[in-house]
Amino acid sequence: MDADLAAGLLAGVAAAVLFGLAAVVQARAVRGDARSTQGLGPFVRWAVGNPWMMAVVAAYLVGFVLHAVAIWLLPLYLAQASIALSLPVTALASARLSEILTRSGWLGIAAVTGGLVLLAVGAGSAGEVVEGAGFAIGLVLALGVLLVVGVLARRAGAVTLGTLAGLGYAGSALAVRGVDLPLSPAIVASALAVPAFGVLAFWLYSLALDRALVSTATAPMITAQTFLPALVGLAWLGDGVRDGWGLAIAAGLVLATAGTMLLQRAQESSSR
């Protein structure tokens, strides 16, 4: 195995474990305080004063550094697929919250994980760092749109909020591809977009965790944060696919989408 590929996968898997465990602690924290469901500003102030949320932030920061290493060394769809392994970690750890998934819920997790791992099978070469004002401007515009949509949808269901959180984390992952040296105004804008997308996604994910099982909120988030960077990476950022493995990418998309729907149905059934 290529050294960069091995190092990137190791970093991605380590990040997935941190993200998976942190999600359960995050769910426990937000469910224990009504202030966590308020607006973005009050949420940030509450989180800063909550030691459990600060521990979650620390875990996410370490995980993000590892994730960034994976993004630099791997095609975006493979880097994001490795993060999908946080879903079974989350599902197992959420038993600490007395959340027991049904058989269809576990089938959904298997489908999401299997579908996203299929992306790894078709992995080609990683694209180069993106330079130029157009990419940075696109990131800033996307951040503004997601902020408006997120504020308007803050009382929506867990699947919607999880999906929006996934789009936020996808934006953060894409922004990493625009960070390099030497610095320029476009690179600085891309670098600032990384934490901005991350904070917005963290808030939306916390809202989702307050309204559903951890796995139910996490599945659409992981699906969204995988597919968007995968498509953008393939279409515009120069990420490659192994010859003859295009169908594996399509099959992974179908499996992960079906798995998300199964998890949503399992949540609806258990709440009746």
C-alpha angles and dihedrals in degrees: 000000000000112000094232091049092050094047092046093050092047091051091047094050092047089051090050092055091051092047092047095052093041091054091062093049089047091053092051091050098048093045091054097058128046091207089072091073096057127098126307095265096049089043092056092048091049093047093051090057096045114088093203092053090047088054088051091050090051091051091048092049092053090043091049092054089052090045091051089054088053091049092052094047101037139045108271094247091055094044090051093044090058088056088056087075087075087076097071089040089054092046092053095043093047089071083083086069091051090251107148115184122218123235091265089051092055089045088054091052090049091050094048093046094044092047094051093045088056086068088064091055091060096045118144131170123321120248124241128263110281117238129184141075094263094067093047093048090050090053093051092048092048090050091053093049093048091049092054093045092046094052091048092047098042091114094048126111126284096258092054093045092045090052092050090048088052090053088052093052088045089056090050091051092049091048090057088065089062096055118098144122138300096048123239132169090264093050092048090051090051091048092052090048090061096069093032092059089042096055092047092049091047091056094047092047090051090054090050092049090054091058107042147013113305091243092049092054093042100050097065090041093056092043092053095043090051104044100045096053089041093056094042092046093051096042102041114001100060100250112157137219124214113255111270096010100099091106090058089060091050092046091050091054092052094046095048093047092049091047092053090052091050091052091050091052091047089054092049092049095049092049095056 
